[in-house]
């Protein structure tokens, strides 16, 4: 497997995910949000086909966000369908349910914490921790350190996270 390609797919997925969300949430632009959502689904799906670690991460993101009701627009549904179609065509990897559950719980913790923490505390550390969704970063890092994931999975996930932040900055600067 070529880690450079997987890293690029992680980066593109993070960028397209954030840009799609901002286009829909801020600009109410369903058409462009859907286009960027499809691009996110393609990048995430291809990464999941090429890398089992990516499959754990992106399937967990999908399930976790679905469970906390963050799949809240047609652009998300179309992204989800695109992702699933690519997995069905490329092959769904055989996943360990315990590892997948760890990733899903990390995503749920991040999403719930992100939405709730500023409402219940003024603690700066906790606010930053959940603003930048550190639970999943820690989970992926620990899975890599324990040998469940390749350390490249953590690096690729950080590329996803970096792209997500960059997309937000670019979006804000253009609006």
C-alpha positions, 0 to 999 in steps of 0.5 A, spaced: 500 500 500 502 506 498 502 511 504 503 517 500 496 516 496 492 514 503 495 520 506 493 524 500 486 521 500 485 523 508 487 530 507 482 531 501 477 527 505 478 532 511 478 538 507 472 536 503 468 534 509 469 541 512 468 545 506 462 541 505 459 542 512 461 550 512 458 551 505 451 548 508 451 550 515 454 557 513 452 559 506 446 554 505 449 552 499 446 545 498 449 544 491 456 546 492 455 542 499 453 536 495 459 536 490 464 537 496 460 532 500 461 527 494 468 528 493 469 527 501 465 520 500 470 518 494 476 520 498 474 517 504 471 511 500 478 510 496 482 511 503 478 505 506 478 500 500 486 501 500 487 501 508 484 497 513 486 503 518 482 508 514 476 503 514 476 503 521 476 511 522 472 513 516 466 507 518 467 510 525 466 517 523 460 515 519 457 511 524 458 515 530 456 521 526 449 518 524 448 516 532 449 523 534 444 525 529 450 529 525 447 527 519 443 532 518 442 534 511 441 531 504 449 533 502 451 528 508 446 523 505 449 523 498 456 523 501 454 517 505 451 513 499 457 515 495 462 512 501 458 506 501 458 505 494 465 505 493 466 500 499 461 495 496 465 496 489 472 496 492 470 491 498 469 492 505 474 489 509 474 484 515 474 489 521 475 487 528 468 489 532 472 491 538 477 496 534 471 499 530 467 500 537 473 503 540 473 508 534 466 509 534 466 511 541 471 516 540 468 519 535 461 519 539 465 522 545 468 528 540 462 530 537 458 530 544 463 533 547 464 538 542 457 540 542 456 540 549 462 542 553 462 550 552 455 549 555 457 546 562 464 549 563 468 555 562 475 550 563 479 552 557 483 546 557 476 542 556 473 547 551 480 546 547 480 539 547 473 538 545 473 544 540 479 540 536 476 533 538 482 530 541 478 523 543 479 520 536 486 523 536 488 519 542 484 513 540 488 512 534 495 514 537 494 509 542 491 504 537 498 505 533 502 505 539 499 498 541 500 495 534 493 495 532 494 500 527 500 502 523 503 508 525 502 511 519 495 511 520 496 516 526 500 520 521 494 520 516 489 521 521 493 527 523 493 529 515 485 529 515 485 533 521 490 538 519 486 539 512 479 540 516 482 546 520 485 548 513 478 548 510 475 552 515 480 557 515 480 558 507 472 558 508 472 563 513 477 567 509 473 567 503 466 569 506 
